[in-house]
Each structure stands twice: as C-alpha cells, then as structure tokens.
Amino acid sequence: MQSNLNSDFNQQKNIPEPSSLDVGALYIQYKNYAFSIAYRMLGSVTEAEDIVQDCFAGLQMMTNEHIHQPKSYIGKIIVNRCLNLLNSARNQREHYVGEWLPEPMGVNDWVNVPEDTVQQKEMISYAYLVMLERLSPLERAVFVLREAFEHDYSEIAGWLGKTESNCRQIYSRARRNLPEKLPAIEHDHIDWTTKEDVLRRFTTAFLQHDVSAMLELLTDQPVFTADGGGVVRTIMRTMHVHKGVLAILTSPRVLRPLREREWKPAFINGEPQLALMKDGQISEVLCLEMDPSGKRIHGVYLMVNPHKLESVQSLN
C-alpha cells in the first residue's frame, strides 16, 4: 500500500521512479574486466569466477539511482571482496602443506581477459602472478590497480577507503618488495619461437638427465617451486641455489613420476608452457620463467595439486 502511495506521489511531482539495472548487459560489458582484477588479486581462476558471479548477482538488487558509474562501482566491489577473501584465507595459506603457487589458467579461460588489454599488456604471465604473492593483500590491490589497470590514486583511494597519499605510500612499499626487473607481462614482445625452442631443450634435458644441457639453460640463480597442496607428494620447499635446482632437475630419482608422463606444449597464462599428461588427463603443469634475454630459465614452477589443475583440463 505504502509503495503505491509513493508511486502516485512521484507521478504527481513528475519524478521518475528509479529503473532497474540491466544486469545482463553490464555482465557482458564488464565481466572480463572484473575477472581480470579478481584473478590478479587471488591467483585463483575458481575463486575469481566465484567473486565475479557474486558481484553481478548482488547488482540485481540495485537500481540506476544507486550506480552512476558502473565500471568503477564493479571494480570497487570486486577489489574489496577479494581483499576480504585474501584476509580470511591468510590463516589457511599459512597452514598450506608445502609451497603455494597460483592456479594456472589455460587458453580457454583466457577469453575472460579484456580484448583491448590483451592486445596491450594485460596478458599476465605465470611468473608475474607468482611475483605478486610477495605482496600483502592491500599492497597487491594498490599495485594491481595502478600497474595493470592504470587507475589513478584518487580512484584507488576511494575504492579502498584510504587517502591518496596513503595509496602512494602503499604502492612505493609494494614496489620495494618486488624485484628490480619485473617478469615480462607484455607478451607481444616475446619471441615465441625462442621460447618454444627452450621448452623443447628443457624437456629433452630433463628426460635424459642431461646435466650439461641443463647448465646451458639455467641462469646462475634459478628458482624451483612445486605445489602439491598436501594432495600429491612433491618437493616441499622452494630451491634457490643453482646446485640444488640442477640436482632436482637432473636426478634420475627426484621427480621420477614426471619422466613417465607424456609432455605436451600448452598455452598457459598467455604463453607457451608444458602440460604433462597421464591417462589422457593433465596431471601436472610446468611453467618456465625466462630471464630478460628470453633464452635462459630463471624460474621453474611445477603445479601438481589436482585441485588447481581443473581449469586447464580442457587443454588436453
């Protein structure tokens, strides 16, 4: 009854009632943008998809009166939900069995990334995603919004409930916590032929326990990290020493199950990587981080946790 009275009153005053949002149209227009933020924030395809779905489901309760700038509103909702999830998951990650690596994303999932930014620098490499794990949730939010999406500090401050000056300080602190040379994200500048050649040489050297060939491929300070999540047995800690990484990769016994797999090239996180097959399914994903020359391997990241391989199974 009260609703009808309000409607009559608005009509008498020539005040139009707020119209419902066209959530379907907003989803089509901004879902890729929302997913791009969420995946960079969370390092998880599955969790990013859930955050995006929850965001647009919540928009069904809103009207045009509430939202004047849909893209900015959606970005703010996504970032803050990701921050809430990261903060609540901190204890879970602290008790994670072994090392935690981001969930790799296959080519079929890559359609979620905005086309205009794919053509520029938004195709985030796996190494870049690994690097973001060094940051606190708040540092990660400011760094991602500023570095990847080029939002100005005033907008970032509004989204996070901080001052502009505070956001600048957070960004500076985040940048100090990262390597001087960041992993490549501009894939259009990468020589795919060279990368594919390195993948072939690495595969041959690994399967043949070839120490000399592996020495030629690895940088002086390589890194090896494996993520089994306590589900699959693997190397439990990150190896940072050249001798240790070389021993792992050339030992006839260490990582023996990998030598029984079928090794196939796969497009992971926007670049050529390796998928290892067992019984017609991807059982592991191996991502190589190249040095600035693009000819030597700085990082070797092995994902064996089956829960983090679900999104790449369509690649087989």
N, C-alpha and C positions, 0 to 999 in steps of 0.2 A: 504494500500500500504506500509506504513511505517512498519507495523507488518511483512509483507512478507520479506522486506529487512532485518529486524533484524533476522528473522528466517534463511535466507540464510547466513547471516554473521556468526551466531552461528555455522551452519553446516560446513562452511568453516574452522572455527577455532577449530572444534571438541569440542565445548562447548554445552553440552546437555541443552535443554530448561527445566526450572523448571516444574515438573509434578504436576498435581492437587492432592490435598489431597483426600484420600479415607475416606470421612466424615462418611459414613455408618459404616465402620469398627471402626473408632475412637469412634463413638457414642456407639456401642455395648461394646467396651472395657472400656470406661471411663464415661459413663452416670451415673453409680451408684456412682462413686467417686465424680462426680460433684454435684449430688443431695445431697449426704451426707454433703458436705460443705455448700451448699445453705440452706438446711433445718436447720442446726445448726445455721447458721448466721441469718436467717429470722424468724424462728419459725413458718413458714407457708408452708404447703405442696403445696398449689396452686401457691404461688409466687415462691417457689423453682423450681417447674416444669417449670414455665414460663422462669425463668432465664436460666435454662439448655437448653431449646428449642432455646432461642435466641442466646445462646453461640454457639451451633452447627450449627445454621443457618448462623451465621457470618463466621464460618470456611469454608463455601462453597466458599468464596471469596479469600481464602488463597491458597498458594502453599507450596510444601515441602521446598522451598527456605526460606520461612518466619518462619517455625516452625521446630526446630531441636529436641525439647523435648516436645512432645505433652501433656503428663500428666502435666508437670509443666506449660505449656502455658495455658492449660484449667483451671487449678487451679487458676492461676493468674487472668484470665478473670472472673471466677465465683466470686472470692472474691471481686474484685473491683466493679463488677456490684451489688453485694449485699450491699457493702458499700454505693454506690450511692443511692440505693433504701432506705436503712435504714436512711440515712441522709435526703433524701427528704421526708420520711414518718414520721420524728420525730415530725413535727408540727401536723400531722394527729393523731398520737398516743397521743400527749399531749391533744388533744381535743376529744379523745375517751370517749364515755359515760361509766362511771364505770371503773372497772379494766380490764386490757388487759392481756389475757393468750395466750400461744402458741396454735397453731392448732394441735389437737391430730392426730396421724397417726395410721391407722388400719393395721391389719396383711397383707392385700392385697397390701397396699402401701409399706410394709416393704421389698418387693422384690427389691426395689430401693437401698437398702443398700448393699455395697460390701460383698460378701460371706466370703472372708478371714477375714475381720474385724468383721463381725457378730460373727464369731467363737472366736474372741478375746474380744474386749471391745468397739466395735463401736455401739452397740445396745443402743442408747441413751434413758434413761428413761425420762418420762414426768417431773419428779421433777428436773432432771438435766437441762432440757430445760427451765423450769421456772427460775431456778437459773441464767442462762445466761442472763436473762432480766435485771439483776442488772448492767450489763456492758455497757459502751458506745460502739458504733459501732466499733471503732478502737480497743478497748480493747477486744471486743468479737472476732474480726478477729484474733488477735495475739494469744489469749487464745485457740481458737478452733484449729487453725493450729498447735500450739505447743502441746497442751494437747491431742487432739483427734487423730491427724494425724502424730504427732511426726516429723514435718518438722523442719529442723534446722533454727537457727536465720538468717543465711546468706540468705537462700532462701526466708524466710518470708520478710526480709528487701527488697529484690529485687522485690518481688510482690507488696509491699505496698509503695515503693519509700521512705523508711526510712533507717536509719543506723542500723547496727546490735546492737549497744549499745542502741539505742533508742527503738528497739523492746524488748530488755531485760527489760528495764525500764517499758515499757507498760505492759509486762507480769507480772512483780512484782506488779504493781499498780492494775492490774486486780485481781490478787490472793489475795491482801489485801482486796478487795471489796467483796470477797466471803467468805462463812462460812469456819471455820477451817476444819470441816468434810464435804466433798462434798457428795451430793447424789450419791447413787450407780449407776454405769454405767456398771459394769461387771456382767451381768445378769446370767452368768453361775455359780456364787457363791450364788445366791439367792435360798432359799428353797421355791419352788413354792407351795408345799403342805401347808406350814405355811401361805404364802400369801393368798392362796385361802380360808383357814380357817378364816383368818382375814376378808376377803371380806364377807364371809357368816355371821360372827358375827356382822360386821358393818351393813349389810343390815337388819338383824333382829332387832338390837338395834334401828336403825333409824326408821324403820316402826312401831315399838312398843313404841316409845318414851321412851326407857329404859335408864334412867339416869345412873343407877349403871353399866350396861353393857358398856355404852359408856365411863364411867370413867375408866374402866379397859383397854379400847382400846387406849385412847388418852394419849399422852405424857403430861408432865407438861406444856410445852409451844407449844401447837398446833397452826396451822395456817389454816384459811379457806379463800379461794378466789373464787369468782364466776365471770364469764364473760358472760354478756348478750348483750354487744355491743350496748345497747340502743334499741335493737330489741325485746328482751324478758325481762320482769321485773324480777329482782333478787336482791340479796344483793349487794349493790353498793360499799362497801369498804371492804378491807381485814381486817379480825378479827385476832388479835394476842394474845388475852388474853384467858386463859383457860376457864374462866367463860363464856365469850361471845361466844366462839366456841361451848361449851357444850350447851348453851341456844339455839343456832341456830339449832343444830343437834337433840335436843330432844323436841323442842317446837311443840305442836300439830298444830300450825298455820303457823309458819315460814316455808317456802319451802313446803307448803302443796301440790302443784301440783306433787311434786316428789313422794309422797306416793300413788298417783293414777296411777303410771306407772308400767309396767312390768320390773322387774330388771333382767338383764342377765349378766353373766360373759362375758368379751370380751378381746381379746389380743390387747392392746393399747400400742404403743411405746415399743414393745418388752416384755411386762409383763402383767400379769392378772390385769384387771381393771373392771369397771362396765359400762354397757350401759343400759340406761333407754329407754324403748320402749313406743310409743304412736301410735296407729293405724297402727302398722306394720313398723314404721319408728323409727330410733334412734332420740329421742328428746333432750336427754342430755347425756353427758359422765361425769363420776365421777372417778377421778384418786386419788389414795391414795399414799402418800409418807410415807414410813416406816422409823422408826428410825434405828440406826445401828444394833440393835438386830434383826430386821426383824419381831418383834412381836407386836409392838405398832405403832400407827399412829401419825406422826408429821405434815403432810400436807394433807389437803383435797381441791382438785381443781375441781370445777364444771364448765363445759362448757355447756352453754345453747344457745349461739349465733348460730343460724342455719347456718349462712354463714361459720362457722368454723367446721361444722359437715358433710360437703358434702363428704369429703374423707373417712369417716368411715361408710357411709351408706351401703356399700357393706358387712358389717359385720352382718347385720340383717338377 
